[in-house]
Amino acid sequence: MSHTPFIVGSYLIALVLLGWCALAPVLQSNKLKRFILSRQLFTEEKDASDS
């Protein structure tokens, strides 16, 4: 019995997990930037309407 499929499968799973660990902070950072920008625009619009 060859163990090659199990070894290849475990390497693929490890690559997917490492890729996700590398990509998740970037996605969170982009989401946080959009949230901050929308809050800033909302605050500026609110300040402009109050004046």
Biotite code that builds the C-alpha atoms (Angstrom):
import biotite.structure as struc

atoms = struc.array([
    struc.Atom([0.000, 0.000, 0.000], chain_id="A", res_id=1, res_name="MET", atom_name="CA", element="C"),
    struc.Atom([1.352, 3.366, -1.012], chain_id="A", res_id=2, res_name="SER", atom_name="CA", element="C"),
    struc.Atom([1.150, 6.203, 1.464], chain_id="A", res_id=3, res_name="HIS", atom_name="CA", element="C"),
    struc.Atom([1.607, 8.851, -1.229], chain_id="A", res_id=4, res_name="THR", atom_name="CA", element="C"),
    struc.Atom([-2.081, 9.936, -1.401], chain_id="A", res_id=5, res_name="PRO", atom_name="CA", element="C"),
    struc.Atom([-2.165, 10.515, 2.352], chain_id="A", res_id=6, res_name="PHE", atom_name="CA", element="C"),
    struc.Atom([1.070, 12.498, 2.290], chain_id="A", res_id=7, res_name="ILE", atom_name="CA", element="C"),
    struc.Atom([-0.060, 14.613, -0.657], chain_id="A", res_id=8, res_name="VAL", atom_name="CA", element="C"),
    struc.Atom([-3.442, 15.164, 0.994], chain_id="A", res_id=9, res_name="GLY", atom_name="CA", element="C"),
    struc.Atom([-1.882, 16.282, 4.239], chain_id="A", res_id=10, res_name="SER", atom_name="CA", element="C"),
    struc.Atom([0.407, 18.702, 2.393], chain_id="A", res_id=11, res_name="TYR", atom_name="CA", element="C"),
    struc.Atom([-2.566, 20.153, 0.515], chain_id="A", res_id=12, res_name="LEU", atom_name="CA", element="C"),
    struc.Atom([-4.536, 20.615, 3.736], chain_id="A", res_id=13, res_name="ILE", atom_name="CA", element="C"),
    struc.Atom([-1.523, 22.286, 5.360], chain_id="A", res_id=14, res_name="ALA", atom_name="CA", element="C"),
    struc.Atom([-1.112, 24.631, 2.379], chain_id="A", res_id=15, res_name="LEU", atom_name="CA", element="C"),
    struc.Atom([-4.792, 25.605, 2.496], chain_id="A", res_id=16, res_name="VAL", atom_name="CA", element="C"),
    struc.Atom([-4.588, 26.318, 6.227], chain_id="A", res_id=17, res_name="LEU", atom_name="CA", element="C"),
    struc.Atom([-1.382, 28.328, 5.886], chain_id="A", res_id=18, res_name="LEU", atom_name="CA", element="C"),
    struc.Atom([-2.860, 30.256, 2.964], chain_id="A", res_id=19, res_name="GLY", atom_name="CA", element="C"),
    struc.Atom([-5.945, 31.082, 5.014], chain_id="A", res_id=20, res_name="TRP", atom_name="CA", element="C"),
    struc.Atom([-3.797, 32.183, 7.964], chain_id="A", res_id=21, res_name="CYS", atom_name="CA", element="C"),
    struc.Atom([-1.916, 34.527, 5.629], chain_id="A", res_id=22, res_name="ALA", atom_name="CA", element="C"),
    struc.Atom([-5.024, 35.877, 3.879], chain_id="A", res_id=23, res_name="LEU", atom_name="CA", element="C"),
    struc.Atom([-7.432, 36.335, 6.813], chain_id="A", res_id=24, res_name="ALA", atom_name="CA", element="C"),
    struc.Atom([-5.651, 39.367, 8.370], chain_id="A", res_id=25, res_name="PRO", atom_name="CA", element="C"),
    struc.Atom([-5.589, 41.116, 4.996], chain_id="A", res_id=26, res_name="VAL", atom_name="CA", element="C"),
    struc.Atom([-9.321, 40.606, 4.573], chain_id="A", res_id=27, res_name="LEU", atom_name="CA", element="C"),
    struc.Atom([-9.998, 41.821, 8.114], chain_id="A", res_id=28, res_name="GLN", atom_name="CA", element="C"),
    struc.Atom([-7.827, 44.872, 7.530], chain_id="A", res_id=29, res_name="SER", atom_name="CA", element="C"),
    struc.Atom([-9.750, 45.787, 4.388], chain_id="A", res_id=30, res_name="ASN", atom_name="CA", element="C"),
    struc.Atom([-13.056, 45.343, 6.207], chain_id="A", res_id=31, res_name="LYS", atom_name="CA", element="C"),
    struc.Atom([-11.852, 47.514, 9.094], chain_id="A", res_id=32, res_name="LEU", atom_name="CA", element="C"),
    struc.Atom([-10.670, 50.250, 6.696], chain_id="A", res_id=33, res_name="LYS", atom_name="CA", element="C"),
    struc.Atom([-14.078, 50.301, 4.965], chain_id="A", res_id=34, res_name="ARG", atom_name="CA", element="C"),
    struc.Atom([-15.831, 50.494, 8.343], chain_id="A", res_id=35, res_name="PHE", atom_name="CA", element="C"),
    struc.Atom([-13.650, 53.385, 9.544], chain_id="A", res_id=36, res_name="ILE", atom_name="CA", element="C"),
    struc.Atom([-14.138, 55.255, 6.274], chain_id="A", res_id=37, res_name="LEU", atom_name="CA", element="C"),
    struc.Atom([-17.912, 54.827, 6.392], chain_id="A", res_id=38, res_name="SER", atom_name="CA", element="C"),
    struc.Atom([-18.018, 56.039, 10.015], chain_id="A", res_id=39, res_name="ARG", atom_name="CA", element="C"),
    struc.Atom([-15.872, 59.040, 9.091], chain_id="A", res_id=40, res_name="GLN", atom_name="CA", element="C"),
    struc.Atom([-18.136, 59.935, 6.172], chain_id="A", res_id=41, res_name="LEU", atom_name="CA", element="C"),
    struc.Atom([-21.232, 59.502, 8.354], chain_id="A", res_id=42, res_name="PHE", atom_name="CA", element="C"),
    struc.Atom([-19.753, 61.751, 11.045], chain_id="A", res_id=43, res_name="THR", atom_name="CA", element="C"),
    struc.Atom([-18.782, 64.419, 8.507], chain_id="A", res_id=44, res_name="GLU", atom_name="CA", element="C"),
    struc.Atom([-22.267, 64.373, 6.984], chain_id="A", res_id=45, res_name="GLU", atom_name="CA", element="C"),
    struc.Atom([-23.836, 64.601, 10.430], chain_id="A", res_id=46, res_name="LYS", atom_name="CA", element="C"),
    struc.Atom([-21.578, 67.538, 11.386], chain_id="A", res_id=47, res_name="ASP", atom_name="CA", element="C"),
    struc.Atom([-22.375, 69.318, 8.126], chain_id="A", res_id=48, res_name="ALA", atom_name="CA", element="C"),
    struc.Atom([-26.118, 68.956, 8.633], chain_id="A", res_id=49, res_name="SER", atom_name="CA", element="C"),
    struc.Atom([-25.885, 70.207, 12.227], chain_id="A", res_id=50, res_name="ASP", atom_name="CA", element="C"),
    struc.Atom([-24.161, 73.421, 11.192], chain_id="A", res_id=51, res_name="SER", atom_name="CA", element="C"),
])
